[in-house]
Amino acid sequence: MNERLYKTMSRVGGGNVAIGIIVLVTGIVSGTILIVSGAKLLKRRYEILI
C-alpha cells in the first residue's frame, strides 16, 4: 500500500511541477507581448491625435 501511495504522490508532484512551469512561461510570454503592444500604441498615439 505504501509503495502505491508513493508512486501516486510522485506522479502528482511531477505533474504539478510541469503545470507550474507551463503557467510561468505562459505568464512571462503574455506579459512581454502586452508590454510590447502597449509601447507600440504609446509610440504611435500622435498619429491618432493628428
N, CA and C atoms as a LAMMPS dump frame, in Angstrom:
ITEM: TIMESTEP
0
ITEM: NUMBER OF ATOMS
150
ITEM: BOX BOUNDS ff ff ff
-5.0000000000000000e+02 5.0000000000000000e+02
-5.0000000000000000e+02 5.0000000000000000e+02
-5.0000000000000000e+02 5.0000000000000000e+02
ITEM: ATOMS id mol type element x y z
1 1 1 N 0.819 -1.2 0
2 1 2 C 0 0 0
3 1 3 C 0.864 1.266 0
4 2 1 N 1.925 1.255 0.795
5 2 2 C 2.775 2.439 0.873
6 2 3 C 3.486 2.71 -0.444
7 3 1 N 3.885 1.637 -1.151
8 3 2 C 4.566 1.814 -2.426
9 3 3 C 3.625 2.429 -3.466
10 4 1 N 2.386 2.003 -3.451
11 4 2 C 1.388 2.554 -4.378
12 4 3 C 1.141 4.034 -4.084
13 5 1 N 1.042 4.367 -2.822
14 5 2 C 0.847 5.757 -2.417
15 5 3 C 2.048 6.603 -2.823
16 6 1 N 3.255 6.047 -2.645
17 6 2 C 4.477 6.767 -3.003
18 6 3 C 4.515 7.059 -4.506
19 7 1 N 4.158 6.072 -5.324
20 7 2 C 4.156 6.264 -6.775
21 7 3 C 3.122 7.303 -7.185
22 8 1 N 1.953 7.261 -6.576
23 8 2 C 0.905 8.233 -6.891
24 8 3 C 1.346 9.639 -6.526
25 9 1 N 1.944 9.78 -5.358
26 9 2 C 2.4 11.099 -4.917
27 9 3 C 3.51 11.628 -5.822
28 10 1 N 4.397 10.751 -6.287
29 10 2 C 5.478 11.224 -7.15
30 10 3 C 4.93 11.653 -8.508
31 11 1 N 3.932 10.941 -9.031
32 11 2 C 3.317 11.352 -10.304
33 11 3 C 2.601 12.689 -10.159
34 12 1 N 1.852 12.84 -9.097
35 12 2 C 1.122 14.087 -8.881
36 12 3 C 2.095 15.241 -8.67
37 13 1 N 3.156 15.016 -7.918
38 13 2 C 4.161 16.053 -7.697
39 13 3 C 4.842 16.459 -8.987
40 14 1 N 5.199 15.474 -9.812
41 14 2 C 5.818 15.771 -11.107
42 14 3 C 4.875 16.534 -12.019
43 15 1 N 3.603 16.152 -12.007
44 15 2 C 2.604 16.862 -12.805
45 15 3 C 2.436 18.299 -12.354
46 16 1 N 2.437 18.506 -11.047
47 16 2 C 2.305 19.866 -10.52
48 16 3 C 3.491 20.737 -10.903
49 17 1 N 4.67 20.183 -10.885
50 17 2 C 5.856 20.936 -11.294
51 17 3 C 5.758 21.292 -12.775
52 18 1 N 5.343 20.336 -13.6
53 18 2 C 5.225 20.586 -15.04
54 18 3 C 4.182 21.661 -15.324
55 19 1 N 3.04 21.579 -14.673
56 19 2 C 1.99 22.582 -14.874
57 19 3 C 2.461 23.946 -14.385
58 20 1 N 3.176 23.988 -13.283
59 20 2 C 3.712 25.246 -12.778
60 20 3 C 4.668 25.907 -13.751
61 21 1 N 5.515 25.114 -14.382
62 21 2 C 6.457 25.659 -15.365
63 21 3 C 5.711 26.197 -16.571
64 22 1 N 4.707 25.456 -17.029
65 22 2 C 3.92 25.906 -18.181
66 22 3 C 3.212 27.222 -17.872
67 23 1 N 2.618 27.319 -16.693
68 23 2 C 1.921 28.555 -16.31
69 23 3 C 2.899 29.713 -16.199
70 24 1 N 4.072 29.468 -15.651
71 24 2 C 5.085 30.51 -15.515
72 24 3 C 5.531 31.028 -16.877
73 25 1 N 5.823 30.123 -17.79
74 25 2 C 6.274 30.52 -19.13
75 25 3 C 5.169 31.274 -19.857
76 26 1 N 3.941 30.774 -19.757
77 26 2 C 2.813 31.442 -20.403
78 26 3 C 2.625 32.851 -19.854
79 27 1 N 2.76 33.021 -18.56
80 27 2 C 2.627 34.345 -17.946
81 27 3 C 3.705 35.3 -18.402
82 28 1 N 4.926 34.817 -18.483
83 28 2 C 6.032 35.674 -18.919
84 28 3 C 5.841 36.088 -20.372
85 29 1 N 5.459 35.138 -21.216
86 29 2 C 5.279 35.434 -22.642
87 29 3 C 4.13 36.413 -22.841
88 30 1 N 3 36.171 -22.191
89 30 2 C 1.861 37.08 -22.375
90 30 3 C 2.158 38.464 -21.804
91 31 1 N 2.881 38.547 -20.702
92 31 2 C 3.268 39.845 -20.159
93 31 3 C 4.177 40.609 -21.091
94 32 1 N 5.123 39.914 -21.703
95 32 2 C 6.022 40.556 -22.661
96 32 3 C 5.26 41.077 -23.87
97 33 1 N 4.33 40.266 -24.376
98 33 2 C 3.532 40.693 -25.525
99 33 3 C 2.703 41.927 -25.177
100 34 1 N 2.116 41.95 -23.986
101 34 2 C 1.323 43.11 -23.578
102 34 3 C 2.175 44.366 -23.452
103 35 1 N 3.365 44.244 -22.908
104 35 2 C 4.246 45.397 -22.758
105 35 3 C 4.665 45.933 -24.124
106 36 1 N 5.019 45.032 -25.042
107 36 2 C 5.454 45.457 -26.373
108 36 3 C 4.311 46.13 -27.123
109 37 1 N 3.123 45.544 -27.088
110 37 2 C 2 46.145 -27.81
111 37 3 C 1.584 47.476 -27.18
112 38 1 N 1.664 47.587 -25.876
113 38 2 C 1.366 48.856 -25.221
114 38 3 C 2.363 49.934 -25.582
115 39 1 N 3.637 49.561 -25.674
116 39 2 C 4.666 50.526 -26.066
117 39 3 C 4.45 51.003 -27.496
118 40 1 N 4.046 50.091 -28.385
119 40 2 C 3.772 50.485 -29.765
120 40 3 C 2.596 51.451 -29.834
121 41 1 N 1.572 51.191 -29.041
122 41 2 C 0.418 52.1 -29.014
123 41 3 C 0.811 53.482 -28.512
124 42 1 N 1.605 53.53 -27.459
125 42 2 C 2.034 54.822 -26.931
126 42 3 C 2.931 55.555 -27.923
127 43 1 N 3.757 54.822 -28.647
128 43 2 C 4.655 55.431 -29.609
129 43 3 C 3.888 56.034 -30.788
130 44 1 N 2.797 55.395 -31.184
131 44 2 C 2.061 55.845 -32.366
132 44 3 C 0.816 56.646 -32.023
133 45 1 N 0.646 57.058 -30.78
134 45 2 C -0.578 57.767 -30.408
135 45 3 C -0.683 59.153 -31.064
136 46 1 N 0.471 59.742 -31.429
137 46 2 C 0.428 61.06 -32.068
138 46 3 C -0.271 60.98 -33.427
139 47 1 N -0.18 59.843 -34.096
140 47 2 C -0.848 59.682 -35.384
141 47 3 C -2.375 59.723 -35.239
142 48 1 N -2.837 59.25 -34.137
143 48 2 C -4.271 59.239 -33.892
144 48 3 C -4.765 60.651 -33.556
145 49 1 N -3.955 61.406 -32.852
146 49 2 C -4.357 62.732 -32.421
147 49 3 C -4.332 63.758 -33.541
148 50 1 N -3.563 63.502 -34.576
149 50 2 C -3.444 64.47 -35.683
150 50 3 C -4.537 64.276 -36.689
